[in-house]
Structures are given as structure tokens and as C-alpha cells.
Amino acid sequence: MTGKQRREQLLEIGRAVFAERGYDGTSVEEIAERAGVSKPVVYEHFGGKEGLYAVVVDREMQLLLDMVTGALTGGHSRELLEQAAFALMDYIDTSTDGFKILVRDSPVAQATGSFASLISDIATQVEDILGLEFKARGFDPRLAPMYSQMLVGMVALTGQWWLEVRKPGKADVAAHLVNLAWHGLEGLERHPKLVGERKN
């Protein structure tokens, strides 16, 4: 096995173990044992558990971001919302281990990025589209960043729930997400107020 092949093997094994046991429950010993190598080989390639974890997280974040932004192929605003929702559901379905790793907290998440920061990156992609839509409908486009965070967060949390239950199918879940988001946006008030008394 070449050095490059060994590195890829360790990444795949590390990814599976991190998804199964979480960061704290994973050891270099177990990764080395599953790979059929000694611990120094893992240290040689990644400098330790933190280094391996950082590469796994970076790869997963890039894959998810590419899938979501690549799915935004244009069309009516509702179609864009459908494309983004389905892309995230598709990632969860096809890269379950990766999604499990991204939604868990770890001591090195601050250095490598976190699911929250990834969701924020995706929301930024949606923000411009939403801003144009707000402007066209007479809403304040400065509110688009907040609404894009809400929409993307709703999809992400639903995805976490769906990962456990797997019912209904991902296309149905995406359709229901879009139904709630779209009809909520359709009936949006220009100046919403809380019904009950609340202080700022």
C-alpha cells in the first residue's frame, strides 16, 4: 500500500469510528488496530487523533457544502428552496456517518469548524436569493440574512430527527419542509408583532 492509499484507508476507518463512538470515545489504538497498522503509522500521517478528526470534518463539511450549493441550479424561488432542502436530506441519506460526525460537538470543533458554522455558510448562499425575493415583494432585504438562518436551521434540525427515524422518505420530508417554509414565507407579514406582551 502506498503512503497515499494508507492515508485514505486511515481516513475511512477513522470516519467510521468517529461516527460510531464520537470523538471522545475514539482512540488511535482502535483506528490502528482496524487498519492493521501500528499506532506510529497513524501519528506519522495525522499527528494524532485531533489531526485525523480535523481532516475528516473538513472533508465532510466540503462535501455537504458542495452538494447544497451544487443543487442550487436556479429557477423559481420555491424550486431553489426545494433543491436546497433535498440536497441536505440527500447528504444525510448518502453520507450518514459524515452527518453524525458533523452534528456532534468535539474539543477540536472550534479549530476545524462546526456544524453550526457550516449551516451558517449554507445560509449565506441562500441569503442573496432571499434578499432579491424580499426586495421584489416590498420587504426589507436587510432581514434576509436572519430569515436564511431560520430556513436552513429548520432543514438541518429536521435532518437530525430524520436520521433516527428514516420515515417518511427523504423526498417526502423535503416536500413537507418546503411546504412549511414556502407557505410561511407566502403569508409573511411586513411588520410582525408578538400577540402577547413581551419586553425587548
PEMO-V255788 format. One record per run of one state. SS is the DSSP state (H for helix, E for strand, L for the rest). FROM is the first residue (numbers start at 1). LEN is the number of residues. If there is no record, write none. Layout:
ss: [SS	SS]
from: [FROM	FROM]
len: [LEN	LEN]
This chain:
ss: [L	H	L	H	L	H	L	H	L	H	L	H	L	H	L	H	L	H	L	H	L]
from: [1	3	22	28	36	39	47	49	72	77	95	96	104	109	113	115	137	141	166	170	187]
len: [2	19	6	8	3	8	2	23	5	18	1	8	5	4	2	22	4	25	4	17	14]
